[in-house]
């Protein structure tokens, strides 16, 4: 038989086996230890749940909650489930772990052989880039389960090669404030009651990613999960102790310097502050410094570029007043992510060096992206209420009282026959006049003529100052005095998107 004939025969014999291997599900091959191997060389089948690198409380809490869920799942509980932190944690999390790591299912990265992993869980991440060195396990695990709460827009989607959705056997992404909420809901549905330390950690996770239920991404589901965890005995003393990030001496020094160096610009009514800090080595926990800066300044947006030996860390925080600025989208341009009001990115040293001014140029580019999100500032004529209840200066006190009672208003503009503003009438003044027997008196005799008013081009920023510090209703008039409309505190609340629905203007605005 010639060599060519042998090759054809072997191919014919192997082809059914090859075809079967393409359609059969992947099966783990049993790894046998080499002859004479010690017990430590024996295979240790397990499940693993990964936090993100530099894990925050939501990432750690969600990972531990998923490990607990799998530990009570008969399909996965035949092997232990370990939680692995690929590379470090935030200082506030490190402090919690220093006291609690012995009660959590933690294992070191180097103690696990990727070939032993059956189910791999990933929490609080949509990109493999956030898994550090552990992303190699995505290729060897039998199944991959991804849980996340970051709803990705087109600008913040991970690169195709890092997209966890493509690698996932199970992908769960739901619009809640915290990934921990997703897992806690499943624990509750499965009848799994967490221990007191576990419940406490889960509360810390939800609090961290919802800002204590203050972030816009917070939902009723997050609040319900917190309520259940408190009923499970979550420790308020431990939450108070570990839930507040303490600023180290190094961080205090950076904060002190940053307060002197911060630069603020106001663009279309939104103040954007920025500052560069430089340290020889990476300083963890600078997000707490940025939050302090935001609180200590009047800025709507605070951006920091922290330059160190490995590159530049960009950190951003924003107040709800910066409605149009989405820091998650800003940081996605630098390979980072986060939330609309709190986001960050790590810019590699090579990328920083490619810019003429290094960290400053990186920060300026970041600020420019935030500035581009700010729309033209609105004016009074855009947000004012045009259909205004008015009273004629020639109306009687009795007529005015009837109008005000019907409309439910305690203050109305007084106009003449040409709709020119002449004053304002208060309900208290009307009632006082009637009690004196002056119901037939003309309104012009009791109206107030000193009226704060604005022009149609008055900006929202100027209006806000007036409405918050002086009166609750401001007439909008032309240069000649003709009444165009009125702006109230209700209009301001509606503009700021503080509430999904609002009642009509109250008597005072």
C-alpha positions as CSV (number, residue, x, y, z in Angstrom):
1,X,0.0,0.0,0.0
2,X,1.4,3.3,-1.0
3,X,1.7,6.3,1.3
4,X,-1.0,8.2,-0.5
5,X,-3.4,5.2,-0.1
6,X,-2.7,5.0,3.6
7,X,-3.4,8.7,4.0
8,X,-6.8,8.3,2.2
9,X,-7.7,5.3,4.4
10,X,-6.9,7.1,7.6
11,X,-8.9,10.1,6.5
12,X,-11.8,7.9,5.7
13,X,-11.7,6.3,9.2
14,X,-11.3,9.6,11.0
15,X,-13.9,11.6,9.2
16,X,-17.0,10.3,11.1
17,X,-15.1,11.0,14.4
18,X,-14.3,14.5,13.3
19,X,-17.8,15.3,12.2
20,X,-19.2,14.0,15.5
21,X,-16.8,16.2,17.5
22,X,-18.2,19.3,15.7
23,X,-21.8,18.7,16.7
24,X,-21.3,17.2,20.2
25,X,-21.2,19.6,23.2
26,X,-17.9,20.3,24.7
27,X,-17.0,17.8,27.4
28,X,-14.4,18.1,30.0
29,X,-11.6,15.6,29.7
30,X,-10.7,14.0,33.0
31,X,-7.2,15.1,33.9
32,X,-5.3,12.4,35.6
33,X,-2.3,13.3,37.7
34,X,1.1,12.0,36.6
35,X,2.5,8.9,38.3
36,X,3.9,9.8,41.7
37,X,2.1,13.2,41.8
38,X,1.2,14.7,45.2
39,X,-2.3,15.5,46.4
40,X,-1.7,19.1,45.5
41,X,-1.4,18.1,41.8
42,X,-4.8,16.4,41.8
43,X,-7.6,18.1,39.7
44,X,-9.9,20.3,41.7
45,X,-13.1,20.9,39.7
46,X,-14.8,24.1,40.8
47,X,-16.9,27.1,39.7
48,X,-15.4,30.5,39.8
49,X,-17.1,34.0,40.0
50,X,-14.9,36.9,39.0
51,X,-15.1,40.5,40.2
52,X,-13.6,43.2,38.1
53,X,-10.1,44.5,38.6
54,X,-9.8,47.1,41.3
55,X,-13.1,45.7,42.6
56,X,-15.7,48.0,44.2
57,X,-18.4,47.0,46.6
58,X,-21.0,46.2,44.0
59,X,-18.6,43.9,42.2
60,X,-17.5,42.0,45.3
61,X,-21.0,41.8,46.7
62,X,-22.5,40.5,43.4
63,X,-19.8,38.0,43.1
64,X,-20.3,36.6,46.6
65,X,-24.0,36.6,46.1
66,X,-23.7,34.6,42.9
67,X,-21.3,32.1,44.6
68,X,-24.0,31.7,47.4
69,X,-26.7,31.2,44.8
70,X,-24.7,28.5,42.9
71,X,-23.9,26.8,46.2
72,X,-27.6,26.2,46.7
73,X,-28.3,25.2,43.0
74,X,-28.3,21.5,42.6
75,X,-27.0,21.8,39.1
76,X,-23.8,23.6,40.3
77,X,-23.4,22.7,43.9
78,X,-21.6,19.4,43.3
79,X,-18.4,21.4,43.2
80,X,-17.3,24.4,45.3
81,X,-17.7,28.0,44.0
82,X,-14.9,30.4,44.6
83,X,-14.8,34.2,44.3
84,X,-11.6,35.6,42.7
85,X,-10.5,39.2,42.6
86,X,-8.3,39.4,39.4
87,X,-6.3,42.4,40.6
88,X,-7.0,44.3,43.8
89,X,-9.9,46.3,45.2
90,X,-10.7,49.8,46.1
91,X,-9.3,50.9,49.5
92,X,-12.7,51.0,51.1
93,X,-13.2,47.4,49.9
94,X,-9.8,46.3,51.1
95,X,-10.6,47.5,54.5
96,X,-13.8,45.5,54.6
97,X,-11.9,42.4,53.4
98,X,-9.3,42.8,56.1
99,X,-12.1,42.1,58.6
100,X,-14.3,39.7,56.6
101,X,-12.3,37.7,54.1
102,X,-12.4,34.6,56.3
103,X,-16.2,34.5,56.1
104,X,-16.3,34.9,52.3
105,X,-15.6,32.3,49.6
106,X,-12.4,33.9,48.3
107,X,-9.6,32.3,46.5
108,X,-6.4,33.7,45.0
109,X,-6.0,33.7,41.3
110,X,-2.8,31.6,41.4
111,X,-4.4,28.9,43.4
112,X,-6.8,27.9,40.6
113,X,-6.0,26.0,37.5
114,X,-8.2,27.2,34.6
115,X,-8.6,23.7,33.4
116,X,-10.5,22.9,36.6
117,X,-13.2,25.5,36.0
118,X,-16.7,24.3,35.1
119,X,-18.9,27.4,35.4
120,X,-17.4,30.8,35.2
121,X,-19.4,33.8,36.5
122,X,-18.6,37.4,35.7
123,X,-20.4,40.3,37.5
124,X,-20.6,44.0,37.0
125,X,-18.8,44.1,33.6
126,X,-19.6,44.0,29.9
127,X,-16.0,44.0,28.7
128,X,-13.3,41.3,29.2
129,X,-10.8,44.2,29.5
130,X,-12.1,44.7,33.1
131,X,-11.1,41.2,34.1
132,X,-7.3,41.6,33.8
133,X,-5.4,38.4,33.6
134,X,-8.4,36.2,34.5
135,X,-10.0,36.8,31.1
136,X,-8.0,33.9,29.8
137,X,-10.5,31.7,31.8
138,X,-13.3,32.7,29.4
139,X,-11.8,30.3,26.8
140,X,-11.4,27.3,29.1
141,X,-14.5,27.3,31.3
142,X,-17.3,25.0,30.3
143,X,-20.0,27.7,30.7
144,X,-19.8,31.5,31.1
145,X,-22.5,33.4,33.0
146,X,-22.5,37.3,32.8
147,X,-24.5,39.5,35.1
148,X,-24.4,43.2,34.7
149,X,-26.6,46.3,35.1
150,X,-24.8,48.7,32.8
151,X,-27.1,49.3,29.9
152,X,-24.6,50.0,27.1
153,X,-25.2,52.7,24.5
154,X,-23.5,52.6,21.1
155,X,-20.6,54.8,22.3
156,X,-19.8,52.7,25.4
157,X,-20.0,49.2,23.9
158,X,-16.8,47.2,24.4
159,X,-14.5,46.3,21.6
160,X,-15.6,43.2,19.7
161,X,-12.8,41.1,21.0
162,X,-13.6,42.1,24.6
163,X,-17.4,41.8,24.4
164,X,-18.4,39.4,27.2
165,X,-21.8,39.0,25.6
166,X,-20.2,37.1,22.7
167,X,-18.5,34.7,25.1
168,X,-21.4,34.2,27.5
169,X,-23.5,31.0,27.8
170,X,-25.9,33.1,29.9
171,X,-26.1,36.9,29.7
172,X,-28.3,38.8,32.2
173,X,-28.3,42.6,31.7
174,X,-31.1,44.5,33.4
175,X,-31.7,48.2,34.0
176,X,-31.3,48.4,37.8
177,X,-28.9,50.5,39.9
178,X,-26.7,47.7,41.1
179,X,-25.6,44.3,39.9
180,X,-26.0,43.0,43.4
181,X,-29.7,43.7,43.2
182,X,-30.0,41.2,40.3
183,X,-28.4,38.4,42.3
184,X,-30.2,39.3,45.6
185,X,-33.5,39.0,43.8
186,X,-32.6,35.5,42.7
187,X,-31.4,34.5,46.2
188,X,-34.8,35.7,47.6
189,X,-36.7,33.8,44.9
190,X,-34.7,30.6,45.6
191,X,-35.4,30.9,49.3
192,X,-31.8,31.5,50.2
193,X,-31.4,33.7,53.3
194,X,-28.0,35.3,53.6
195,X,-26.0,35.3,56.8
196,X,-25.7,38.6,58.6
197,X,-22.2,39.4,57.2
198,X,-23.4,38.4,53.7
199,X,-26.5,40.6,54.0
200,X,-24.3,43.5,55.2
201,X,-22.0,43.1,52.2
202,X,-24.9,43.0,49.8
203,X,-26.3,46.2,51.3
204,X,-22.9,47.9,50.9
205,X,-22.8,46.8,47.2
206,X,-26.2,48.2,46.5
207,X,-25.5,51.4,48.4
208,X,-22.2,51.9,46.5
209,X,-23.6,51.7,43.0
210,X,-26.9,53.6,43.7
211,X,-25.2,56.3,45.8
212,X,-27.4,55.3,48.7
213,X,-30.4,55.3,46.4
214,X,-29.7,58.8,45.1
215,X,-28.3,58.0,41.6
216,X,-30.7,58.4,38.6
217,X,-30.2,54.8,37.6
218,X,-31.7,53.7,41.0
219,X,-34.9,51.7,40.8
220,X,-37.6,50.5,43.1
221,X,-36.0,47.0,42.7
222,X,-32.9,48.3,44.4
223,X,-34.9,49.7,47.3
224,X,-36.8,46.4,47.6
225,X,-33.6,44.4,47.7
226,X,-32.2,46.7,50.4
227,X,-35.3,46.4,52.5
228,X,-35.2,42.6,52.3
229,X,-31.5,42.5,53.3
230,X,-32.2,44.7,56.3
231,X,-34.9,42.3,57.3
232,X,-32.3,39.5,57.0
233,X,-30.3,41.3,59.7
234,X,-27.8,43.4,57.8
235,X,-25.7,45.2,60.4
236,X,-26.3,48.9,60.5
237,X,-23.2,49.3,62.6
238,X,-21.0,47.6,60.1
239,X,-22.7,49.5,57.2
240,X,-21.9,52.8,58.9
241,X,-18.3,51.6,59.6
242,X,-17.4,50.3,56.2
243,X,-19.7,52.1,53.9
244,X,-17.9,55.5,54.2
245,X,-14.6,55.8,52.4
246,X,-11.9,57.3,54.6
247,X,-9.4,59.6,53.0
248,X,-5.8,58.7,53.7
249,X,-3.0,61.2,54.5
250,X,-1.8,61.0,50.9
251,X,-5.3,61.6,49.6
252,X,-5.7,64.6,51.9
253,X,-2.5,66.1,50.5
254,X,-3.7,65.6,47.0
255,X,-7.1,67.2,47.9
256,X,-5.4,70.2,49.5
257,X,-3.2,70.7,46.4
258,X,-6.1,70.1,44.0
259,X,-8.3,72.8,45.7
260,X,-5.6,75.3,44.9
261,X,-5.0,74.2,41.3
262,X,-8.6,73.4,40.2
263,X,-9.8,75.4,37.2
264,X,-13.5,76.1,36.5
265,X,-15.2,77.3,33.4
266,X,-18.9,77.9,32.9
267,X,-20.2,76.9,29.6
268,X,-23.9,77.4,28.7
269,X,-24.8,77.5,32.3
270,X,-22.9,74.4,33.3
271,X,-19.7,74.8,35.4
272,X,-17.0,72.2,34.5
273,X,-14.0,72.0,36.8
274,X,-10.8,70.1,36.1
275,X,-7.5,69.5,37.8
276,X,-4.3,67.5,37.2
277,X,-2.5,65.7,40.1
278,X,0.9,64.0,39.7
279,X,2.3,61.3,41.9
280,X,5.3,59.0,41.5
281,X,3.2,55.9,42.0
282,X,-0.4,54.9,41.6
283,X,-2.6,56.2,44.4
284,X,-5.8,54.1,45.0
285,X,-9.1,55.6,46.0
286,X,-8.8,59.0,44.3
287,X,-12.5,58.8,43.4
288,X,-13.1,59.8,47.0
289,X,-10.9,62.9,46.5
290,X,-12.9,63.9,43.4
291,X,-16.2,63.5,45.3
292,X,-14.8,65.8,48.0
293,X,-13.8,68.3,45.4
294,X,-17.3,68.3,43.9
295,X,-18.8,68.9,47.3
296,X,-16.3,71.6,48.2
297,X,-16.7,73.6,45.0
298,X,-19.7,75.0,43.2
299,X,-19.0,73.0,40.0
300,X,-21.6,70.9,38.3
301,X,-18.9,68.6,36.8
302,X,-15.5,67.7,38.3
303,X,-12.8,66.0,36.3
304,X,-9.4,64.8,37.5
305,X,-6.4,63.5,35.6
306,X,-4.2,61.6,38.0
307,X,-0.8,61.0,36.4
308,X,1.5,58.3,37.8
309,X,4.2,55.9,36.6
310,X,1.9,53.7,34.6
311,X,-0.2,56.3,32.9
312,X,-3.2,58.6,33.7
313,X,-6.3,57.8,35.5
314,X,-9.3,59.9,34.5
315,X,-12.0,60.3,37.2
316,X,-15.3,62.2,36.8
317,X,-18.2,63.1,39.0
318,X,-21.2,65.2,38.2
319,X,-24.2,66.6,40.0
320,X,-27.8,65.9,38.8
321,X,-27.9,69.6,37.7
322,X,-25.6,68.6,34.8
323,X,-28.5,66.9,33.1
324,X,-27.0,66.6,29.6
325,X,-23.5,65.4,30.7
326,X,-23.1,61.6,30.6
327,X,-19.7,60.8,32.1
328,X,-20.1,57.2,31.1
329,X,-20.0,58.2,27.5
330,X,-17.2,60.6,28.1
331,X,-15.0,58.0,29.7
332,X,-15.8,55.4,27.1
333,X,-13.8,57.5,24.6
334,X,-10.8,56.6,26.7
335,X,-11.6,53.0,27.2
336,X,-13.4,53.4,30.5
337,X,-16.9,53.4,31.8
338,X,-19.2,53.7,34.8
339,X,-22.4,55.7,35.3
340,X,-23.8,58.9,34.0
341,X,-22.8,60.7,37.1
342,X,-19.7,58.7,38.1
343,X,-17.2,57.2,35.7
344,X,-13.5,56.7,35.2
345,X,-10.9,55.5,32.7
346,X,-7.3,54.3,32.8
347,X,-5.2,55.8,30.0
348,X,-1.9,53.8,29.3
349,X,1.4,55.5,29.5
350,X,2.1,55.1,25.8
351,X,-1.2,56.8,24.9
352,X,-0.4,59.7,27.3
353,X,3.1,60.1,25.9
354,X,1.7,60.5,22.4
355,X,0.1,63.8,23.4
356,X,2.2,66.9,23.6
357,X,1.2,67.9,27.1
358,X,0.6,64.5,28.6
359,X,-1.9,64.4,31.4
360,X,-3.1,68.0,30.8
361,X,-3.9,67.3,27.2
362,X,-5.7,64.1,28.2
363,X,-7.8,66.1,30.8
364,X,-8.5,68.9,28.3
365,X,-9.8,66.4,25.8
366,X,-12.0,64.8,28.5
367,X,-13.4,68.2,29.4
368,X,-14.0,69.1,25.8
369,X,-16.2,65.9,25.4
370,X,-18.2,66.9,28.5
371,X,-18.6,70.5,27.2
372,X,-19.8,69.2,23.8
373,X,-22.7,67.5,25.6
374,X,-24.0,70.8,27.0
375,X,-26.8,72.1,24.8
376,X,-27.4,75.9,24.2
377,X,-28.7,77.4,27.5
378,X,-32.4,77.8,27.6
379,X,-34.1,81.1,28.1
380,X,-37.3,82.4,29.8
381,X,-39.2,82.5,26.6
382,X,-38.6,78.8,26.0
383,X,-39.6,77.4,29.4
384,X,-42.2,80.0,30.5
385,X,-45.9,79.2,30.8
386,X,-47.7,81.3,28.2
387,X,-51.3,80.6,29.3
388,X,-51.3,82.9,32.4
389,X,-54.2,83.7,34.6
390,X,-54.3,87.5,35.0
391,X,-56.6,90.1,36.6
392,X,-57.5,93.4,35.2
393,X,-56.4,96.4,37.2
394,X,-60.0,97.7,37.0
395,X,-61.5,94.4,38.4
396,X,-63.1,94.6,41.9
397,X,-61.6,92.8,44.9
398,X,-64.6,90.5,44.9
399,X,-64.1,89.6,41.2
400,X,-60.4,89.0,41.9
401,X,-61.2,86.7,44.8
402,X,-63.5,84.6,42.6
403,X,-60.9,84.3,39.9
404,X,-58.2,83.3,42.4
405,X,-60.4,80.8,44.1
406,X,-61.4,79.2,40.8
407,X,-57.8,78.9,39.7
408,X,-56.4,77.8,43.0
409,X,-53.7,80.6,42.9
410,X,-52.6,82.8,45.7
411,X,-50.7,85.3,43.5
412,X,-51.6,86.5,40.0
413,X,-50.3,89.3,37.7
414,X,-52.3,92.4,37.3
415,X,-52.5,93.9,33.7
416,X,-54.1,96.8,32.0
417,X,-56.1,96.8,28.8
418,X,-53.0,96.4,26.6
419,X,-51.7,93.3,28.7
420,X,-49.0,95.5,30.1
421,X,-47.9,94.3,33.6
422,X,-49.0,96.7,36.3
423,X,-48.4,94.7,39.5
424,X,-49.2,91.5,41.3
425,X,-52.1,90.6,43.6
426,X,-51.8,88.4,46.7
427,X,-54.7,86.4,48.0
428,X,-53.9,87.6,51.6
429,X,-54.3,91.2,50.4
430,X,-57.7,90.3,48.8
431,X,-59.0,88.6,52.0
432,X,-57.8,91.5,54.2
433,X,-59.6,94.0,51.9
434,X,-62.8,92.0,52.1
435,X,-62.7,91.8,55.8
436,X,-62.5,95.6,55.9
437,X,-65.6,95.8,53.8
438,X,-63.8,96.9,50.6
439,X,-65.0,94.1,48.3
440,X,-66.1,96.6,45.7
441,X,-62.7,98.4,45.7
442,X,-60.7,98.3,42.5
443,X,-57.7,95.9,42.4
444,X,-55.3,98.7,41.5
445,X,-55.8,100.1,45.0
446,X,-54.4,97.0,46.8
447,X,-52.0,95.4,44.2
448,X,-48.3,95.4,44.8
449,X,-46.5,97.5,42.2
450,X,-42.9,96.5,43.1
451,X,-42.7,93.3,41.0
452,X,-39.6,91.3,40.0
453,X,-39.7,90.6,36.3
454,X,-37.4,89.3,33.6
455,X,-37.0,89.6,29.9
456,X,-37.6,86.8,27.3
457,X,-33.8,86.3,26.8
458,X,-33.1,85.8,30.6
459,X,-31.1,82.5,30.9
460,X,-32.2,79.6,33.1
461,X,-29.2,80.2,35.3
462,X,-30.4,83.7,36.1
463,X,-34.0,82.5,36.5
464,X,-32.9,79.8,39.0
465,X,-31.2,82.4,41.2
466,X,-34.3,84.5,41.3
467,X,-36.7,81.6,41.9
468,X,-34.7,79.9,44.6
469,X,-33.6,83.0,46.5
470,X,-36.5,85.5,46.2
471,X,-39.9,84.9,44.6
472,X,-41.5,81.7,43.3
473,X,-43.2,83.2,40.2
474,X,-41.5,85.6,37.8
475,X,-43.4,87.4,35.0
476,X,-41.7,87.5,31.6
477,X,-42.2,90.9,29.9
478,X,-41.1,92.8,26.8
479,X,-39.1,96.0,26.9
480,X,-42.3,97.9,26.8
481,X,-43.8,96.0,29.7
482,X,-46.2,93.7,27.9
483,X,-46.8,90.4,29.7
484,X,-45.6,87.4,27.7
485,X,-45.8,84.6,30.3
486,X,-44.6,83.5,33.7
487,X,-41.9,81.2,35.0
488,X,-42.4,79.3,38.2
489,X,-40.5,76.9,40.4
490,X,-42.5,74.1,38.9
491,X,-41.1,75.0,35.4
492,X,-37.6,74.8,36.9
493,X,-38.3,71.4,38.5
494,X,-39.6,70.1,35.2
495,X,-36.6,71.4,33.3
496,X,-34.2,69.7,35.8
497,X,-35.9,66.4,35.3
498,X,-36.1,65.8,39.1
499,X,-39.5,64.2,38.8
500,X,-41.2,62.0,36.1
501,X,-44.5,63.7,36.8
502,X,-45.4,67.0,38.5
503,X,-48.7,68.6,39.6
504,X,-49.7,71.9,38.1
505,X,-48.2,75.1,39.6
506,X,-49.2,75.6,43.2
507,X,-50.4,78.9,44.5
508,X,-46.9,80.1,45.0
509,X,-45.3,78.5,41.9
